[in-house]
Amino acid sequence: MAINSELIEILRCPKCKSKVELKPDKSGLKCTNPECRLVYPIKDDIPVMLIEEAKEE
């Protein structure tokens, strides 16, 4: 089961409040703000939108 595109549209980066987009390999949601550059992981088809769990790309 993939993440719903409507869900991705309403999700925002918890750190800077910018939009997020699905990474090409579908492993996470990447913040679109070039200054933030955090990637939030997707575990069991659920995005983990916690700053502590994000990695900088």
KOLDO-115413 format. One record per atom (N, C-alpha, C, O): residue in three letters; atom name; x, y, z. Coordinates in Angstrom, 3 decimals, padded with zeros to 6 digits. Example, Ala and Ser with C-alpha at 12.3 -4.5 7.8 and 13.67 -1.06 7.14 Angstrom:
KOLDO-115413
[pt "ala", "N", [013.190, -005.690, 007.800]],
[pt "ala", "CA", [012.300, -004.500, 007.800]],
[pt "ala", "C", [013.200, -003.300, 007.800]],
[pt "ala", "O", [014.236, -003.319, 008.465]],
[pt "ser", "N", [012.850, -002.250, 007.080]],
[pt "ser", "CA", [013.670, -001.060, 007.140]],
[pt "ser", "C", [012.900, 000.030, 007.870]],
[pt "ser", "O", [013.409, 001.138, 008.039]],
This chain:
KOLDO-115413
[pt "met", "N", [000.842, -001.181, 000.000]],
[pt "met", "CA", [000.000, 000.000, 000.000]],
[pt "met", "C", [000.890, 001.249, 000.000]],
[pt "met", "O", [001.765, 001.388, 000.855]],
[pt "ala", "N", [000.674, 002.122, -000.924]],
[pt "ala", "CA", [001.464, 003.343, -001.039]],
[pt "ala", "C", [000.814, 004.479, -000.263]],
[pt "ala", "O", [-000.361, 004.418, 000.101]],
[pt "ile", "N", [001.598, 005.504, -000.021]],
[pt "ile", "CA", [001.066, 006.680, 000.681]],
[pt "ile", "C", [000.170, 007.462, -000.264]],
[pt "ile", "O", [000.518, 007.694, -001.422]],
[pt "asn", "N", [-000.960, 007.854, 000.233]],
[pt "asn", "CA", [-001.944, 008.592, -000.539]],
[pt "asn", "C", [-001.390, 009.970, -000.923]],
[pt "asn", "O", [-000.843, 010.680, -000.079]],
[pt "ser", "N", [-001.534, 010.338, -002.188]],
[pt "ser", "CA", [-001.029, 011.633, -002.660]],
[pt "ser", "C", [-001.757, 012.800, -001.979]],
[pt "ser", "O", [-001.172, 013.868, -001.798]],
[pt "glu", "N", [-003.006, 012.608, -001.608]],
[pt "glu", "CA", [-003.742, 013.660, -000.893]],
[pt "glu", "C", [-003.131, 013.903, 000.492]],
[pt "glu", "O", [-003.099, 015.038, 000.967]],
[pt "leu", "N", [-002.651, 012.847, 001.128]],
[pt "leu", "CA", [-001.999, 012.984, 002.426]],
[pt "leu", "C", [-000.700, 013.767, 002.279]],
[pt "leu", "O", [-000.405, 014.639, 003.097]],
[pt "ile", "N", [000.070, 013.467, 001.256]],
[pt "ile", "CA", [001.333, 014.172, 001.019]],
[pt "ile", "C", [001.073, 015.665, 000.800]],
[pt "ile", "O", [001.864, 016.504, 001.233]],
[pt "glu", "N", [-000.019, 015.992, 000.137]],
[pt "glu", "CA", [-000.357, 017.396, -000.112]],
[pt "glu", "C", [-000.621, 018.185, 001.172]],
[pt "glu", "O", [-000.318, 019.377, 001.232]],
[pt "ile", "N", [-001.177, 017.545, 002.193]],
[pt "ile", "CA", [-001.501, 018.284, 003.421]],
[pt "ile", "C", [-000.385, 018.228, 004.467]],
[pt "ile", "O", [-000.367, 019.044, 005.389]],
[pt "leu", "N", [000.534, 017.287, 004.338]],
[pt "leu", "CA", [001.628, 017.190, 005.303]],
[pt "leu", "C", [002.618, 018.330, 005.110]],
[pt "leu", "O", [002.861, 018.772, 003.987]],
[pt "arg", "N", [003.185, 018.801, 006.210]],
[pt "arg", "CA", [004.197, 019.850, 006.199]],
[pt "arg", "C", [005.356, 019.428, 007.097]],
[pt "arg", "O", [005.187, 018.640, 008.027]],
[pt "cys", "N", [006.515, 019.958, 006.804]],
[pt "cys", "CA", [007.701, 019.701, 007.615]],
[pt "cys", "C", [007.464, 020.278, 009.011]],
[pt "cys", "O", [007.142, 021.459, 009.138]],
[pt "pro", "N", [007.616, 019.471, 010.054]],
[pt "pro", "CA", [007.390, 019.979, 011.411]],
[pt "pro", "C", [008.396, 021.051, 011.831]],
[pt "pro", "O", [008.107, 021.857, 012.716]],
[pt "lys", "N", [009.562, 021.067, 011.209]],
[pt "lys", "CA", [010.596, 022.028, 011.598]],
[pt "lys", "C", [010.367, 023.406, 010.972]],
[pt "lys", "O", [010.395, 024.416, 011.676]],
[pt "cys", "N", [010.139, 023.455, 009.649]],
[pt "cys", "CA", [010.059, 024.755, 008.979]],
[pt "cys", "C", [008.693, 025.036, 008.343]],
[pt "cys", "O", [008.467, 026.125, 007.816]],
[pt "lys", "N", [007.792, 024.068, 008.390]],
[pt "lys", "CA", [006.413, 024.192, 007.873]],
[pt "lys", "C", [006.320, 024.253, 006.343]],
[pt "lys", "O", [005.296, 024.671, 005.803]],
[pt "ser", "N", [007.382, 023.839, 005.647]],
[pt "ser", "CA", [007.353, 023.779, 004.183]],
[pt "ser", "C", [006.701, 022.485, 003.721]],
[pt "ser", "O", [006.518, 021.555, 004.506]],
[pt "lys", "N", [006.353, 022.435, 002.439]],
[pt "lys", "CA", [005.781, 021.218, 001.872]],
[pt "lys", "C", [006.824, 020.103, 001.856]],
[pt "lys", "O", [008.029, 020.353, 001.892]],
[pt "val", "N", [006.336, 018.882, 001.803]],
[pt "val", "CA", [007.213, 017.721, 001.653]],
[pt "val", "C", [006.839, 016.998, 000.367]],
[pt "val", "O", [005.714, 017.106, -000.119]],
[pt "glu", "N", [007.797, 016.261, -000.173]],
[pt "glu", "CA", [007.529, 015.472, -001.376]],
[pt "glu", "C", [008.119, 014.080, -001.193]],
[pt "glu", "O", [009.091, 013.886, -000.464]],
[pt "leu", "N", [007.517, 013.137, -001.861]],
[pt "leu", "CA", [007.955, 011.749, -001.778]],
[pt "leu", "C", [009.274, 011.589, -002.522]],
[pt "leu", "O", [009.415, 012.044, -003.657]],
[pt "lys", "N", [010.241, 010.937, -001.873]],
[pt "lys", "CA", [011.516, 010.680, -002.539]],
[pt "lys", "C", [011.283, 009.691, -003.681]],
[pt "lys", "O", [010.364, 008.876, -003.606]],
[pt "pro", "N", [012.092, 009.747, -004.725]],
[pt "pro", "CA", [011.902, 008.831, -005.863]],
[pt "pro", "C", [011.914, 007.347, -005.480]],
[pt "pro", "O", [011.210, 006.543, -006.092]],
[pt "asp", "N", [012.708, 006.985, -004.473]],
[pt "asp", "CA", [012.760, 005.578, -004.060]],
[pt "asp", "C", [011.673, 005.224, -003.039]],
[pt "asp", "O", [011.609, 004.095, -002.552]],
[pt "lys", "N", [010.809, 006.217, -002.720]],
[pt "lys", "CA", [009.667, 006.041, -001.807]],
[pt "lys", "C", [010.075, 005.642, -000.383]],
[pt "lys", "O", [009.288, 005.036, 000.345]],
[pt "ser", "N", [011.303, 005.983, 000.005]],
[pt "ser", "CA", [011.782, 005.635, 001.341]],
[pt "ser", "C", [011.503, 006.707, 002.382]],
[pt "ser", "O", [011.661, 006.469, 003.579]],
[pt "gly", "N", [011.083, 007.899, 001.927]],
[pt "gly", "CA", [010.834, 008.970, 002.869]],
[pt "gly", "C", [010.203, 010.177, 002.212]],
[pt "gly", "O", [010.018, 010.223, 000.996]],
[pt "leu", "N", [009.877, 011.155, 003.045]],
[pt "leu", "CA", [009.320, 012.420, 002.586]],
[pt "leu", "C", [010.362, 013.502, 002.815]],
[pt "leu", "O", [010.834, 013.700, 003.934]],
[pt "lys", "N", [010.713, 014.197, 001.745]],
[pt "lys", "CA", [011.773, 015.203, 001.795]],
[pt "lys", "C", [011.163, 016.600, 001.860]],
[pt "lys", "O", [010.235, 016.919, 001.117]],
[pt "cys", "N", [011.690, 017.421, 002.752]],
[pt "cys", "CA", [011.269, 018.805, 002.854]],
[pt "cys", "C", [011.728, 019.539, 001.597]],
[pt "cys", "O", [012.852, 019.346, 001.134]],
[pt "thr", "N", [010.851, 020.386, 001.046]],
[pt "thr", "CA", [011.173, 021.101, -000.187]],
[pt "thr", "C", [011.972, 022.384, 000.066]],
[pt "thr", "O", [012.441, 023.014, -000.881]],
[pt "asn", "N", [012.126, 022.769, 001.314]],
[pt "asn", "CA", [012.899, 023.958, 001.661]],
[pt "asn", "C", [014.388, 023.621, 001.546]],
[pt "asn", "O", [014.874, 022.757, 002.276]],
[pt "pro", "N", [015.131, 024.289, 000.637]],
[pt "pro", "CA", [016.550, 023.960, 000.457]],
[pt "pro", "C", [017.407, 024.242, 001.683]],
[pt "pro", "O", [018.496, 023.683, 001.811]],
[pt "glu", "N", [016.940, 025.093, 002.583]],
[pt "glu", "CA", [017.697, 025.366, 003.801]],
[pt "glu", "C", [017.464, 024.307, 004.877]],
[pt "glu", "O", [018.316, 024.117, 005.744]],
[pt "cys", "N", [016.347, 023.629, 004.835]],
[pt "cys", "CA", [016.002, 022.616, 005.843]],
[pt "cys", "C", [016.576, 021.245, 005.462]],
[pt "cys", "O", [017.358, 020.667, 006.216]],
[pt "arg", "N", [016.189, 020.732, 004.300]],
[pt "arg", "CA", [016.701, 019.488, 003.715]],
[pt "arg", "C", [016.523, 018.239, 004.591]],
[pt "arg", "O", [017.319, 017.305, 004.488]],
[pt "leu", "N", [015.506, 018.205, 005.442]],
[pt "leu", "CA", [015.264, 017.021, 006.258]],
[pt "leu", "C", [014.450, 016.003, 005.469]],
[pt "leu", "O", [013.602, 016.360, 004.651]],
[pt "val", "N", [014.723, 014.731, 005.731]],
[pt "val", "CA", [013.969, 013.636, 005.118]],
[pt "val", "C", [013.362, 012.814, 006.249]],
[pt "val", "O", [014.064, 012.312, 007.126]],
[pt "tyr", "N", [012.044, 012.692, 006.203]],
[pt "tyr", "CA", [011.306, 011.945, 007.221]],
[pt "tyr", "C", [011.063, 010.533, 006.704]],
[pt "tyr", "O", [010.558, 010.365, 005.593]],
[pt "pro", "N", [011.411, 009.516, 007.485]],
[pt "pro", "CA", [011.284, 008.138, 007.009]],
[pt "pro", "C", [009.834, 007.680, 006.901]],
[pt "pro", "O", [008.940, 008.226, 007.547]],
[pt "ile", "N", [009.628, 006.676, 006.076]],
[pt "ile", "CA", [008.331, 006.017, 005.955]],
[pt "ile", "C", [008.518, 004.590, 006.453]],
[pt "ile", "O", [009.311, 003.828, 005.900]],
[pt "lys", "N", [007.781, 004.236, 007.500]],
[pt "lys", "CA", [007.873, 002.894, 008.087]],
[pt "lys", "C", [006.512, 002.229, 008.018]],
[pt "lys", "O", [005.529, 002.761, 008.533]],
[pt "asp", "N", [006.452, 001.078, 007.388]],
[pt "asp", "CA", [005.190, 000.330, 007.234]],
[pt "asp", "C", [004.112, 001.203, 006.596]],
[pt "asp", "O", [002.962, 001.191, 007.034]],
[pt "asp", "N", [004.484, 001.964, 005.558]],
[pt "asp", "CA", [003.575, 002.846, 004.816]],
[pt "asp", "C", [003.034, 004.004, 005.651]],
[pt "asp", "O", [002.015, 004.598, 005.298]],
[pt "ile", "N", [003.706, 004.331, 006.754]],
[pt "ile", "CA", [003.286, 005.443, 007.608]],
[pt "ile", "C", [004.445, 006.431, 007.710]],
[pt "ile", "O", [005.532, 006.061, 008.153]],
[pt "pro", "N", [004.226, 007.687, 007.304]],
[pt "pro", "CA", [005.302, 008.671, 007.437]],
[pt "pro", "C", [005.540, 009.032, 008.910]],
[pt "pro", "O", [004.600, 009.318, 009.652]],
[pt "val", "N", [006.795, 009.012, 009.310]],
[pt "val", "CA", [007.173, 009.352, 010.682]],
[pt "val", "C", [007.625, 010.813, 010.664]],
[pt "val", "O", [008.770, 011.116, 010.328]],
[pt "met", "N", [006.720, 011.702, 011.028]],
[pt "met", "CA", [006.956, 013.147, 010.919]],
[pt "met", "C", [007.487, 013.720, 012.235]],
[pt "met", "O", [006.957, 014.703, 012.753]],
[pt "leu", "N", [008.524, 013.103, 012.760]],
[pt "leu", "CA", [009.167, 013.565, 013.986]],
[pt "leu", "C", [010.547, 014.106, 013.624]],
[pt "leu", "O", [011.309, 013.444, 012.919]],
[pt "ile", "N", [010.867, 015.293, 014.098]],
[pt "ile", "CA", [012.164, 015.898, 013.800]],
[pt "ile", "C", [013.297, 014.997, 014.262]],
[pt "ile", "O", [014.327, 014.904, 013.593]],
[pt "glu", "N", [013.119, 014.325, 015.409]],
[pt "glu", "CA", [014.160, 013.451, 015.943]],
[pt "glu", "C", [014.450, 012.254, 015.038]],
[pt "glu", "O", [015.556, 011.713, 015.062]],
[pt "glu", "N", [013.477, 011.842, 014.251]],
[pt "glu", "CA", [013.630, 010.680, 013.368]],
[pt "glu", "C", [014.143, 011.073, 011.978]],
[pt "glu", "O", [014.562, 010.210, 011.206]],
[pt "ala", "N", [014.112, 012.363, 011.657]],
[pt "ala", "CA", [014.509, 012.830, 010.325]],
[pt "ala", "C", [016.023, 012.832, 010.185]],
[pt "ala", "O", [016.767, 012.964, 011.157]],
[pt "lys", "N", [016.448, 012.680, 008.937]],
[pt "lys", "CA", [017.867, 012.753, 008.610]],
[pt "lys", "C", [018.055, 013.874, 007.597]],
[pt "lys", "O", [017.194, 014.106, 006.748]],
[pt "glu", "N", [019.181, 014.565, 007.691]],
[pt "glu", "CA", [019.465, 015.629, 006.739]],
[pt "glu", "C", [020.037, 015.029, 005.482]],
[pt "glu", "O", [020.917, 014.170, 005.533]],
[pt "glu", "N", [019.528, 015.490, 004.334]],
[pt "glu", "CA", [020.014, 014.950, 003.056]],
[pt "glu", "C", [021.058, 015.860, 002.466]],
[pt "glu", "O", [021.587, 015.577, 001.391]],
